[in-house]
Amino acid sequence: MKVVLDTNILVSATQWDYSVSHKLLEKLIRNNVEIFSTAEILDEFAGILRRDFLNSEQEANSMVEKVIQFLTLVTPNKKVEAIKEDSEDNKILECALESQAVYIISYDNHLLKLKEYQGIKIIKPEDVVKEV
């Protein structure tokens, strides 16, 4: 199985040990599920750690280095403009298309509202944790 984790899932999984996202991430890693991301998604992740969690540049970069160990990085070749309300969310779709993911796992309402994009299901962690 191939999945893409939205930035909000990475944040939740790495900042709160008892979150559904953290439990899901552990399960994905344990079951050798392929998890994909991009440099752009990881840049956003580091930015949120600095802005919202007051991590230093070094602390944020250290967290990115930790998550890179279980991710496969891809470079999307195709730009997507499916989400007009928050164009930043399109990078998640681009990653999923490039990696041929089965699922995008997210809490983002703009993504969840789509439910599916070009055959890729968009679901919350609570919905996928049963399937892994």
C-alpha positions, 0 to 999 in steps of 0.5 A: 500500500502507498500513502501520502500523509498531509502536513497536519498528520505529520505534525500530529504524529510527531508532536503528540504520542497518543494521537490517532496520527501517531498510532497510525504512523507507527502502524504504517511503519511496522507494516512496511507501508510505503509513505511518500512526501516531497521537499515542499511538504517537509518544508511546510512541516518544518515551518509549522514546527518553528511557527506553532511549536516554537522550535528552533531551526535546528530542532525543526531540521532534526525532526525533518531528518527523523521523519525522512527515515521512514518516507520516500521522497518524490518530485512531482512532475505535474502541477495540480490546481484542483483546490482553489480555496487553498492552493497550498493543498495541491502539493499533497495531490501532486505528491499522491499522483507522482507516487501513485498512492492509494490514500491521502491521509489528512485532517484538512477539510479542503482535501477531505471534501474531495473524498477522492482525486483521480482514484486516490481516496482522501481519508482521515487517520481514523478511517485508514487505521482499520485497513492497515 
